[in-house]
Amino acid sequence: MFEKPEMSATYISPASAGIGPGVDTRTIMVAAAIASVVGGIQAVLVYTYAVLATAAGLAAVALKTVGIVK
């Protein structure tokens, strides 16, 4: 009924994983994939914000240089 750790390729023993009961590696892989996608989205948002902030800063400097904004 239950697979022995030696029999299953996807079983991680609690000792080796440092997690409570034995955890299926597929569960870890799915969690890691979700985390990487979320991390990627956050990185894109941070990058986009940085680009927009830089563009806004350059625009402000340009407008001050031209004399439109005092």
C-alpha positions in Angstrom: 0.0 0.0 0.0 2.7 2.4 1.0 5.9 2.6 -1.0 9.2 2.1 0.8 11.7 5.0 0.4 14.1 2.7 -1.4 11.4 1.6 -3.9 10.4 5.1 -4.9 12.5 7.5 -7.0 10.4 10.5 -6.0 10.5 9.9 -2.2 12.7 12.1 0.0 13.2 10.9 3.5 12.5 13.4 6.2 16.2 13.2 7.3 17.6 14.1 3.9 15.0 16.8 3.1 14.9 18.3 6.6 11.1 18.4 6.3 8.4 16.7 8.4 7.1 13.5 6.8 8.5 12.3 3.5 7.8 14.8 0.7 7.2 14.0 -2.9 9.8 15.6 -5.1 7.1 16.5 -7.6 5.5 18.7 -5.0 8.8 20.4 -4.4 9.3 20.9 -8.2 5.8 22.4 -8.6 6.4 24.7 -5.7 9.8 25.8 -7.0 8.3 26.4 -10.5 5.5 28.6 -9.1 8.1 30.5 -7.0 10.3 31.0 -10.0 7.4 32.3 -12.1 6.3 34.7 -9.3 9.9 35.8 -8.8 10.2 36.4 -12.6 7.1 38.5 -12.6 8.4 40.6 -9.6 11.7 41.0 -11.4 10.0 42.3 -14.5 7.8 44.7 -12.5 10.9 46.0 -10.6 12.8 46.4 -13.9 9.8 48.2 -15.6 9.5 50.5 -12.6 13.2 51.3 -12.7 13.1 52.1 -16.5 10.0 54.3 -16.0 11.6 56.1 -13.0 14.7 56.7 -15.1 12.7 57.9 -18.0 10.7 60.3 -15.8 13.9 61.6 -14.2 15.5 62.2 -17.6 12.4 63.9 -18.8 12.3 66.2 -15.8 16.0 67.1 -16.3 15.3 67.8 -20.0 12.3 70.0 -19.2 14.3 72.0 -16.7 17.1 72.4 -19.1 14.8 73.7 -21.8 13.1 76.0 -19.3 9.5 74.6 -19.5 9.6 73.6 -15.9 11.1 75.9 -13.3 
